[in-house]
Amino acid sequence: MPLKFMTAEQAATLINNDDNVGFSGFTHAGCPKVVPVALAKRAEEEHAKGNPFKIGMFTGASTGDSIDGALARAHAIKFRTPYQTNKDLRNAINSEEVKYFDLHLSTMAQDLRYGFYGPVDIAIIEASDVTEDGEIVPTCGVGISPTIARMARIVIVELNSWHPKELRGMHDLIELSDPPHRREIPVYSVRDRIGKDHIKIDPDKIVVVHTNKPNEGGGFAPVDEITAQIGRNVVGFLVEEMAKGRIPDTFLPIQSGVGNIANAVLAAMGESKDIPDFEVYTEVIQDAVIGLMEAGRVTFASGGTLTVSNPCIERIYSNLPFFKERIVFRTSEISNNPEIARRLGVIAMNTALEADIFGNINSTHVMGSRMMNGIGGSGDFARNAYISIFLTPSTAKDGNISAFVPMVSHQDHSEHSVKVIVSEYGVADLRGKSPEERAECIIENCAHPDYRPLLRSYLASGAVGQTPVNLDYAFSFHQAFMKTGDMRNAEIGENICEETVRK
């Protein structure tokens, strides 16, 4: 039976108010682009008639503006999970218009299968190819595509000719069995493949929309002196670990988060003559990885997505045979799987929004309450990494905000999951240290010099116990910023009453 073809506007009419919709992709890569825009327009038309129209949204991670931005501006989202980076959606979340629940990316697909969040009514998947017998070949980002395609009653396939059909063969797609029947995941090296190169579903569920739309990927901020120094500090730490025999001479797979700091660190690793050629086992494959692959420094990359600039992906597509031998795309429940990260000995590097002096990390919330993006995959890797490294510049907002505070305003990763913190000032190796030793190490090696006296004053402010937290001053940095716009104005008393000290 031949596949059914529709326009984006016709496909959008298949989606009803209060439906739960799953979207393919991971970051902007692999995301549908025309049906969500048509759906946003439909929502606006329904709202103009006085009718309600909102959908629930399941994604692999963040998406492009054609999904999160268009639907947020159309006030068409009732809830959203698991991760986002769009300004308009962020505003809707923080104004409480959109209900947002932040999740570890590795758990999204399995939570849907477990039935935790209701049904998947519609799946919208970008594909480079689709066959009449129901084989769907994703483009350059996978996310939760196999799960939502199987669970949905209708699968709208955006067949995007901007992506070559020859992408078939780059994907390794599998859904895990659910408890109590799940077995070990047989990925024993970065290059292992355990699934299919396509998604297979009932073709009667499929509706095809032809598109020819480029990715919505922009470049990252260029490497500056601060991010470059963070990169050099990471390289120095890794080289020293090799010299001490704590990292094998053959090295270990690298996971890096998304953004300009991650690109700077990878670039520094590539430039170092003391770091051997290495493999990448990560969620997001960025421009820096591709450049290092072309230079022979990265020998293989396993990830969930090509989150690269459009000039970079065009370079990849023009030399596809080379990259097909060196890249594999996986679902997020495999690319981010804790079991595999621990087995392979992944060195995880992720960015922190703020850290406290005991090593707790805030990855998500500004001043404790306003969502920035979400936890993403950082937790999937941090707790299960061979070495878990968090990276951050020491200050933000022209020095008015310290990345290092007495107590984080929101905790995403506890001190138990954080092995190393790196800023432009140095490396805090927290392994085997007590809380007070951690504090001294972080203040001395990572905090900005302007803030070190204040942080030391906090430690000397009279708190006692195994973890010297003084609740009178724990959020003094944040309070100072909210009152004066500068954390350097924090007021911290030197002592508390003698009776409290004795207790």
C-alpha positions in Angstrom: 0.0 0.0 0.0 1.5 3.4 -1.0 2.4 5.9 1.6 0.1 8.9 2.3 1.4 12.3 1.4 0.1 15.6 2.8 1.1 19.3 3.1 2.3 20.5 6.5 -1.0 22.3 7.0 -3.0 19.2 6.3 -0.8 17.2 8.7 -1.3 19.8 11.4 -5.0 19.1 11.3 -4.4 15.6 12.5 -3.3 17.0 15.9 -6.0 17.9 18.4 -6.2 20.1 21.4 -4.8 18.3 24.5 -2.8 15.7 22.4 0.6 14.6 23.5 3.1 15.0 20.7 6.5 13.5 20.5 9.2 15.1 18.3 12.4 13.6 16.8 15.8 15.1 17.2 18.3 16.1 19.8 19.1 19.8 20.0 18.2 21.4 16.7 19.6 18.5 14.8 17.0 15.9 13.5 14.0 18.1 14.4 11.0 18.6 12.2 10.6 22.1 10.9 7.4 22.7 8.9 4.6 20.8 10.6 5.3 22.4 14.0 5.2 25.9 12.4 1.9 24.9 10.7 0.6 23.6 14.1 1.5 26.9 15.8 -0.4 28.8 13.1 -3.4 26.5 13.7 -3.2 27.1 17.4 -3.3 30.9 16.8 -6.3 30.5 14.6 -8.2 28.4 17.2 -7.3 30.9 19.9 -8.7 33.7 17.7 -12.0 31.8 17.6 -12.0 31.5 21.4 -11.2 27.8 21.3 -8.5 26.1 23.5 -5.6 24.6 21.7 -2.5 23.3 23.6 -0.4 20.2 23.3 1.9 18.3 25.6 5.5 17.9 24.2 8.0 15.1 24.5 11.4 15.6 22.9 14.8 14.0 22.9 16.4 17.2 24.2 16.2 20.9 23.1 14.8 21.6 19.7 15.0 24.3 17.0 13.0 27.5 17.0 10.5 26.0 14.6 9.3 23.7 17.4 9.9 25.3 20.8 9.9 28.9 19.7 7.0 28.8 17.3 4.8 26.8 19.7 5.7 28.9 22.7 4.9 32.2 20.8 1.6 30.7 19.8 0.8 29.8 23.5 0.2 26.2 22.3 2.2 24.3 24.9 0.5 22.8 28.0 3.6 21.0 29.3 7.1 20.4 28.1 9.9 17.9 28.9 12.8 17.0 29.2 15.1 19.9 28.1 15.0 23.2 26.3 17.1 26.2 25.3 14.7 28.5 23.6 14.3 32.1 24.9 10.5 32.3 24.3 9.9 28.9 25.8 12.1 29.8 28.8 10.0 32.9 29.4 6.8 30.9 29.2 8.2 28.4 31.7 9.4 31.0 34.2 6.1 32.9 34.0 4.4 29.5 34.7 2.4 29.5 31.5 4.1 26.2 30.5 4.4 23.4 33.0 7.9 22.1 32.6 9.4 19.0 34.2 13.2 18.6 33.9 14.5 15.1 33.4 17.7 13.2 32.8 17.7 12.6 29.0 18.5 8.9 29.3 15.2 8.3 31.1 12.8 10.0 28.7 12.1 7.1 26.3 11.8 4.5 29.0 9.5 6.7 31.1 7.2 7.0 28.1 7.1 3.2 27.8 6.5 2.9 31.5 3.4 5.1 31.0 4.5 7.7 33.5 3.4 10.7 31.5 0.4 9.5 29.5 0.1 8.4 25.9 2.0 9.6 22.8 -0.8 10.5 20.4 1.3 11.8 17.5 4.9 11.5 16.6 6.6 14.0 14.2 9.9 12.7 12.8 12.4 14.2 10.4 13.7 11.6 8.0 16.2 11.4 5.2 14.4 8.4 3.8 11.1 6.5 4.3 10.0 3.3 2.5 6.6 1.9 1.7 7.1 -0.9 4.1 7.6 1.5 7.0 11.4 1.9 7.3 12.2 5.4 8.5 15.8 6.6 8.4 16.3 9.6 10.7 18.5 12.6 9.7 21.4 13.8 12.0 19.7 13.6 15.4 17.7 10.7 17.0 16.6 11.4 20.5 13.5 9.3 21.4 12.4 8.6 17.8 12.0 4.8 17.9 9.9 4.9 21.0 7.5 7.7 20.0 7.2 6.2 16.5 6.1 2.9 17.9 3.8 4.3 20.5 2.0 6.9 18.5 -1.2 6.3 16.6 -0.1 8.6 13.8 3.5 9.2 12.7 4.0 12.3 10.6 7.3 12.0 8.7 8.9 15.1 7.5 10.9 13.8 4.5 13.7 16.4 4.3 15.7 16.3 1.1 18.2 18.7 2.5 19.7 15.6 4.2 21.1 12.9 1.9 19.5 9.4 1.8 23.0 8.1 2.2 22.8 8.8 5.9 21.4 5.3 6.1 24.0 3.2 7.8 25.1 5.9 10.3 22.4 5.0 12.8 22.3 2.3 15.5 18.7 2.3 16.7 17.3 0.1 19.5 14.7 0.2 22.2 15.6 -1.5 25.4 13.5 -4.1 27.0 11.6 -2.9 30.0 11.9 -4.4 33.5 11.8 -7.1 34.6 13.1 -8.5 31.3 15.9 -6.0 30.6 19.4 -7.5 30.1 22.8 -6.0 29.8 23.4 -3.6 26.9 26.1 -5.2 24.7 28.1 -2.1 24.0 31.6 -2.9 25.0 33.5 -0.3 22.9 32.7 3.1 21.4 32.3 1.5 18.0 30.0 -1.4 18.8 26.6 -1.5 17.0 23.6 -3.4 18.5 20.6 -2.2 16.6 19.2 -1.3 13.2 20.0 1.5 10.8 16.3 2.5 10.6 13.1 2.7 12.5 10.5 0.0 11.5 6.8 0.7 12.1 3.4 -0.1 10.6 3.3 1.9 7.3 -0.4 2.5 7.8 0.4 4.9 10.6 2.7 7.0 8.4 1.8 10.3 6.8 4.6 11.9 4.7 5.3 15.7 4.3 8.0 16.7 1.8 10.4 19.4 3.0 13.7 20.8 2.0 14.9 22.8 5.0 18.4 23.3 6.4 19.2 22.7 10.0 18.6 25.7 12.4 22.1 25.4 13.9 24.1 28.5 14.5 27.7 28.6 15.6 28.9 28.9 19.1 30.7 31.9 20.6 34.4 31.9 19.6 37.0 30.7 22.0 38.2 33.6 24.2 41.1 33.8 26.6 39.0 32.5 29.6 37.5 29.5 27.8 40.9 28.8 26.2 42.5 28.8 29.7 39.9 26.4 31.0 40.8 24.1 28.1 44.5 24.3 28.9 43.8 23.6 32.6 41.8 20.5 31.7 44.6 19.3 29.4 47.1 19.8 32.2 45.0 17.8 34.6 44.5 14.9 32.1 48.2 14.8 31.2 49.1 14.6 34.9 46.6 11.8 35.5 48.2 9.9 32.7 51.7 10.5 34.2 50.4 9.1 37.5 49.0 6.1 35.9 45.4 6.9 36.7 44.4 7.2 33.0 45.8 4.5 30.7 48.3 5.5 28.0 45.7 4.5 25.4 43.4 7.1 27.0 39.6 6.9 27.6 36.5 8.0 25.8 35.5 11.6 26.2 32.0 13.0 26.8 31.6 16.8 26.6 28.5 18.9 27.1 27.3 21.4 24.6 28.6 25.0 24.1 31.7 27.2 23.7 33.5 25.9 26.8 33.2 22.3 25.6 34.5 23.3 22.2 37.4 25.1 23.7 38.3 22.1 25.9 38.2 19.7 22.9 40.3 22.1 20.8 42.9 22.3 23.6 43.0 18.5 23.8 43.5 18.3 20.0 46.4 20.7 20.2 48.2 18.9 23.0 51.0 16.6 22.0 50.7 14.8 25.3 47.1 13.6 24.7 46.9 10.6 22.4 44.3 10.3 19.6 41.0 9.6 21.4 37.5 8.4 20.9 34.3 10.2 21.9 31.3 8.7 23.6 28.8 11.5 24.1 25.4 12.9 23.5 26.3 15.9 21.4 28.9 15.8 18.6 30.0 19.4 18.0 32.1 21.3 15.4 35.3 20.8 17.4 34.9 17.0 17.2 34.5 17.1 13.5 37.6 19.2 13.1 39.6 16.9 15.3 38.3 13.9 13.3 39.4 15.5 10.0 42.8 16.0 11.6 43.0 12.4 12.8 42.9 13.3 16.5 39.4 11.9 17.1 39.3 8.4 15.7 35.6 7.6 16.3 32.6 9.4 17.8 29.4 7.9 19.1 26.6 10.3 19.9 22.9 11.1 19.6 23.2 14.1 17.3 25.4 16.3 15.1 24.9 19.6 16.8 27.2 21.5 14.5 27.0 24.7 12.4 25.5 24.4 9.0 28.8 25.0 7.2 30.2 22.1 9.3 27.4 19.7 8.4 27.6 20.7 4.7 31.3 19.7 5.0 30.3 16.4 6.5 27.7 15.7 3.8 30.2 16.5 1.1 32.6 13.8 2.4 30.0 11.4 3.8 31.9 8.1 3.1 34.8 9.4 5.4 32.4 10.2 8.3 30.2 7.1 7.9 33.2 5.1 9.0 33.8 7.3 12.0 30.4 8.3 13.4 27.4 6.5 14.8 24.1 8.0 15.9 22.3 6.4 18.8 19.1 6.9 20.7 19.4 9.0 23.9 18.7 6.0 26.1 21.9 4.5 24.6 24.1 7.5 24.0 23.4 8.7 27.6 23.1 5.3 29.3 24.7 5.1 32.7 25.6 1.5 32.3 27.6 2.1 29.2 29.3 5.2 30.5 30.5 3.3 33.6 31.6 0.3 31.5 33.6 2.3 29.0 35.2 4.5 31.6 34.0 7.8 30.1 35.7 11.0 31.2 32.7 13.4 31.5 33.1 17.1 31.1 30.0 19.3 31.7 29.4 23.0 32.4 28.2 24.4 35.7 26.0 27.5 36.2 27.3 27.7 39.8 29.2 25.6 42.3 29.4 25.9 46.0 32.6 25.5 48.0 31.8 21.9 48.9 31.4 20.8 45.3 27.7 20.8 44.8 26.6 21.9 41.3 23.7 24.0 40.0 23.3 23.4 36.3 19.8 24.7 35.7 18.5 27.6 37.8 19.4 31.3 38.0 19.2 32.6 41.6 17.5 29.3 42.6 14.2 29.8 40.9 14.4 30.8 37.3 15.0 27.9 34.9 17.8 28.4 32.4 17.7 25.3 30.2 17.6 22.0 32.2 19.8 19.3 33.5 20.2 17.7 30.0 22.5 14.7 30.0 25.0 16.0 32.6 23.5 13.8 35.3 23.5 10.7 33.1 27.3 11.0 32.8 28.4 12.8 36.0 27.5 10.1 38.5 28.7 7.2 36.3 31.9 8.7 34.8 35.4 7.4 35.3 36.2 11.0 36.2 33.4 13.6 36.4 34.7 17.1 35.6 32.6 20.3 35.8 33.7 23.5 34.0 32.9 27.1 34.6 34.4 30.6 34.3 34.9 32.0 37.8 32.5 34.9 37.3 29.7 36.2 35.1 28.1 39.6 34.4 31.4 41.5 34.4 32.4 40.0 37.7 29.1 40.9 39.5 28.3 37.2 39.9 30.6 34.6 41.3 30.3 31.1 40.0 31.5 29.9 43.4 29.2 30.5 46.3 28.8 29.4 49.9 25.8 27.2 49.0 24.3 26.6 45.5 20.8 28.1 45.1 19.6 25.0 43.4 21.3 21.6 43.4 21.4 19.3 40.4 24.6 17.3 41.2 25.7 16.6 44.7 29.3 16.7 45.9 29.2 12.9 45.8 29.1 13.0 41.9 31.6 15.7 41.4 35.3 14.7 41.2 36.9 17.7 39.6 36.0 21.4 39.1 37.9 23.6 36.6 37.8 27.3 36.1 40.2 29.7 34.3 42.2 29.9 37.5 42.9 26.3 38.0 41.8 22.8 38.9 40.2 21.6 42.1 40.7 17.9 42.5 38.1 17.0 45.1 38.7 13.2 45.2 39.3 11.9 48.7 38.8 15.2 50.4 36.6 16.1 53.3 34.0 19.0 52.9 36.3 21.5 54.5 39.3 20.3 52.4 37.1 20.6 49.3 36.2 24.2 50.3 39.8 25.2 50.7 40.8 23.6 47.4 38.0 25.2 45.4 38.6 28.7 46.9 42.3 28.5 46.3 42.3 27.0 42.9 39.0 28.0 41.1 37.4 31.1 42.7 38.1 34.6 41.4 40.5 36.5 43.6 37.9 39.2 44.2 35.7 36.6 45.9 38.3 34.5 47.8 38.3 36.7 50.9 34.5 36.6 51.2 34.4 32.8 50.8 37.1 32.4 53.4 35.1 34.7 55.7 32.2 32.4 55.2 34.3 29.4 56.3 35.4 31.3 59.3 31.9 32.5 60.2 31.5 30.1 63.0 29.8 27.0 61.5 30.9 23.7 63.0 30.4 20.1 62.1 31.5 17.7 59.4 30.2 20.1 56.7 30.6 23.7 58.0 27.4 25.3 56.6 26.3 28.5 58.2 22.6 29.0 57.4 22.8 32.6 58.4 25.1 33.4 55.5 24.7 30.5 53.1 22.8 32.6 50.5 24.5 35.9 51.3 26.0 36.1 47.8 22.7 35.7 46.2 21.0 38.1 48.5 23.7 40.7 47.8 23.2 40.3 44.1 19.4 40.6 44.3 19.7 43.7 46.5 22.7 45.5 44.9 23.4 43.7 41.6 26.9 42.7 42.8 27.8 39.6 44.9 30.9 41.3 46.1 28.6 43.3 48.5 27.8 40.2 50.5 27.8 40.7 54.2 29.2 37.8 56.2 29.7 38.0 60.0 33.0 36.7 61.2 31.5 34.7 64.2 28.3 33.5 65.7 27.6 33.3 69.4 29.9 31.1 71.5 27.0 28.9 72.7 26.1 27.9 69.2 29.8 27.1 68.5 29.9 24.8 71.5 26.8 23.0 70.3 
